[in-house]
Amino acid sequence: MAKILVADDEVDLEMLIKQKFRQKIREHKYEFVFAINGNDALEKLKLHPDIDIVLSDINMPEMDGLTLLTKLNEVSPLIKAVIVSAYGDMDNIRTAMNRGAFDFLFKPVNFDDLDITVEKTIRHVTELRATLKAIKENNILKMYVDETVLNFMNRQEFETSLMVSETIEATVVFIDICSFTTISENESPDVVVKLLNNYFDVMVKEIIAQGGYVDKFIGDAIMAVFRGDFHLDRAIDASLAVRKEIRHMPSHTEHVSFLPQVSIGVNSGEMISGNIGSGNLRRLDYTVIGDAVNMAQRLQSAAQNGQIIISETSFDKVKESFNCKKVGEVTLKNKIRPVIIYEVLD
């Protein structure tokens, strides 16, 4: 349910809105809170911190709508405001937009237009909140987030929550693009980056489709994490999909002849999840660490071009669901005894 604050000193507007939106109010799609001016609106925002959008007039006593706009970002950068005013001259419109208004509507109110605008604004706020949630799980997405979300992330309570760590059961996947170093050594940087991003886009799509998230990009490799029900099965499904899609990618792009292949290591187990890094530098990565994570990377290093490699423990868990072939014993870095590994086939 979306919560909407209406700031307007016209007493009739509250009744009109309740009448026009009665069905959505009755269906619990919208909840309205009303204020008679900017000061009152700020007080209502303190009482209702879950408000999504603000509909505000410009001309109000005590604090007008344009001044209110300058205060909203201090309350919550995720709140979006729509100005609804009879003062629709260009100066007011430009001032409102420069102060962060999401949209501008004119009085007398066309309620059909208002309904469409409210829905559009709610969708935008919902997308921002979803992005924020993704950032908590996937630090790399900070590159694609607009300033309002980043400002919200820097708030003290968010930073405090980021320091929480936990022990989890999960699956880690390491995916490496085989022989890509040759491309990076012989092609121009812009070609290398564009090619690599194209491959990563394909991989990330399949990881997300199976409910995983990208923990980090490491050179020409990806580390992905899968949590929740059937995390090992979903990780293997994602790995199979990545291998299939990469195989279908063209061998000639950006005037470069390169047939992409991946080598993949998959491992499950107990690991520590939390923000690792330096608080003083404000550089923290939300990541997982532990022997199970290291094992996944070792398995990837043992994989040949096009192979998906799992441990014997993982094989015992998924042998009834996936077609696997025993590779044999291998010696992995920092492992005293040889490890029996299996290849996941198509």
C-alpha positions, 0 to 999 in steps of 0.5 A: 500500500502506498502512503501519500501526504497531501499538503494544501490549505484548501479544506475542500481538497481533502474531501475531494481526494477521499471521494475520487480515490475512495475505491483505492482507499477501500482496497488498501492501495492508497492511504492519504495523510493531510497537512495544511501547510509546509510546517504541518507536512514536516510534522506529519512526515515525522509521524509517518516515516513510511510516506512514499510521495508528497502532493503539495500546493505552492501557496500555503501559510507559514511554509509554502510548497517551494520551501517544503521541497528544500526540506524533503530531502533532509527528511528522506531522499526517497520521498518524491514530491509532485507540485499541484498548484494554480501558480503554473507559470514557468518560473514556479515550474522551473523553481520546483523542478530545480528543488527536486519536484518529480512532476508538476500539475495544474489546478483545477485538478484533473483527477484522472491526470492526478491518478496517472501521475501518482501511479507513475511516482509510486512506481519510481519510488518503488524502483528506488527502494528495490534498488536500495535493497539490491545495494545491500545485497550487491555492492557493485550496483553502486555504480548504477544508482542515482544520488538520492539512493546513495545519500540515503545509504550514507545515513547513520542508521544504514551504516550501522546496519551494514556492520552486522555479520552472520554465519550462513549456508550458501553456494558460491560460484566462480566464473572465469572467462578463459584466455581473456588475458590474451585479449586484454594484452593485445587490444585497446582498453575501450575494446577490452572493457566493452567486450568484457562488459558484454560477457558480464551482462550475459552472465549476470542475467542468468545469475539473477534469473536463478535468485543469485547475486553478484558478490564481486567482479574480479578482473575477467571473473565473477564471484556469485552467491546463492542463498535460500532454498535449493541454493546449490541446485540454483547455482548449478542451473545458473552455471549451466545457463551461463555456459550455454549463453556464452557458447552462443555468443559470436566469435567476432565482435569489435573487430576481434576474433575470440571464441568465449568460453568459461570455466566454473567452480561451484561449492556450498557450505557454511560461510561468514557474510558481512561487510569486510574492509575499512570503516575509516576509508568508508570502503566496505564490501558486502561479501562472504568469506570462509573455507567454502568460498576459497574451495569454490575458487580452487575448483574453478582453477581446476576447471578446464575450458567449458567445464563446471566443476563441483566437489564430491560433497556437492555431487552427493547432494545433486547427483539425482538432479544433474548429470555429472561425470567423475573427473578424479583426484586433484591437488588444490592449493592449500589442501593437504589431501587430494580432492575428488571432483566432478564435472557437471554435464549438459 
